[in-house]
C-alpha cells in the first residue's frame, strides 16, 4: 500500500485529497488544466430531483480570509446528471466519484439516491443535509438529529453504496448530530459545510448577497472545522472526512491528526484552480518533514498523545 | 484559462477613481476583445475580475475603478508582481461587425471596447464609438479611440463635457451595421430599447472563481442558465432575458 493511500468505506483512495462539492462542478473545467485522475476522487455538484437555477445574484461576497456564497444548489436535476453529466464526466475521470445529493423532503433525498445509486461511476453518496442557502431543505435536516436520521435511513434503504452524511457546523452539538447519523446507518461523516454568515454593502446599506445570508468558507473557518472533526472523531466509530478552509498540505495533515480519514478541499479551488493538485503534490515532502511514513497511520493521531 | 505572473510597470489615475495599470508578461491566449483577467490581490481571498483594455506584445493594460477595498488596494501598487488568471470569458464576435460597427461604452464599461476598436480598425473598418460618462472628471480614453481613427462622440450626463445626455441620446441619425456595448445594466437596457438592429452586450456580475466552477455568476438566458464568466460575459441581444 502506498504511503498516501487511505481506505474510505471499503474503497481505496490513492490519496486523501477530494475537491468538495460545489467548487469543482463535474470536473470538466479542471480536467482541461490537469489530469484530475490524480486526485483521490471528487464530490460533484449537489444534485436535486428537479433542475434548479438557485438564488438570484449577487451570490458571492468577499470576507477576511474567506468568502460567502449563496448559490442555492444550482444544478440540472438528477435526470440530466445521469443522462448528460455522468457520461461527459466519464471522458475525463475514471475513478469512482462521489455523488453529492440534496433535497427538500425526505422523499426527495430517497428518490435522488435511488436514481444515482445504480450508476457504476458513483462510488459514494454524500448526503448534503447542511446547505445553508435553500429554504425548507438542506440545513433544516442538518440541524435536527431526528430529521437527519430520517434522511439517512431513507437513503440507506435504497443503496448498497457507502452513505456519507455531510454535516452543518450551524448546530449546538456536532457530536449529537454525528451520532444520530451513525445510528441511522451512515457509513461516514463529512464536515463542515459552510458557516451561515452575511455582509452589508455600506453604499447601498443593504446585504451584499441577494439571498441576504450565505455560507462562509475559506481559510478563516479551518480552526472551527478542525475542532468539529476532532469532536466527531471522538463521538463516532465510522470514518470522518474533514473539510473547511483546507488550503495546504499541512492543513491536510492537521485534519488527519484530528481524526479525518480523507479531506475535501473547497474554496481554495476557486481562487487557485490548481489548489487541490498543489496540495496533493506537496504532501510527500510535508510528510517527510514531520516523519510520517503513511497517512493511514496518523488518522486521529493527535487524540492518542 | 492560464495562470500567469505579470510585472507591474505603471499604475496611474486617468479619471476620477479610474486607474490604468500597465503590466508585462506572457499575454498568450488573451487575444479576444471582451475577455477578462482575474487578479489576485495581496490580503484578499477572492480574485477581482477586470476586463482587458489592450494587449500589445508582452504588454497588458487594464482599467479599473476603485469601488471597494480590493480595487483600492490595487490602486496603491506601483511595482512588483500580480498573479492573474488570463484568457477568461468568451469575448466579442468580430465576424458580426459588418463594415460599419458601432461601439457604445459607459464608464468602466469602456475599456474592453478599446481592444475591440483596435482589432476592428486593424481590419480596415470604419468604427463609430459613443463613450458615456457622468461628468467631465470621469472622461477617459477619448484621444486613444481618436488615435485609432474612430469617429468618437463623448456624452456626459451633466453636460460638463461633450454632448449632454446619455449614450442613447447620441444615437440619432446614425447608420451602422452592428453594435457592441458594455456598461451598467440601466445603460444596456436603454441601448437595447433604442438601438435598432442586432448587437452584443457584455454583462457584469460578482464572481467567485471566474472560470466556471462555482456557479456564482449565473444568469438566465433564452438558451438556459449560463455563467457570465464562462459562456459570457458577452451575450447576443436575443440571448438575454431583459426582465431580470
Interface residues (C-beta under 8 A of the other chain):
Chain A: X22 X23 X24 X25 X29 X30 X32 X33 X45 X53 X54 X57 X58 X59 X60 X61 X62 X63 X64 X65 X66 X67 X69 X71 X74 X208 X218 X219 X267 X269 X270 X271 X272 X273 X274
Chain B: X1 X3 X40 X44 X45 X46 X47 X70 X85 X205 X206 X207 X208 X209 X211 X212 X213 X214 X215 X216 X217 X218 X219 X220 X225 X230
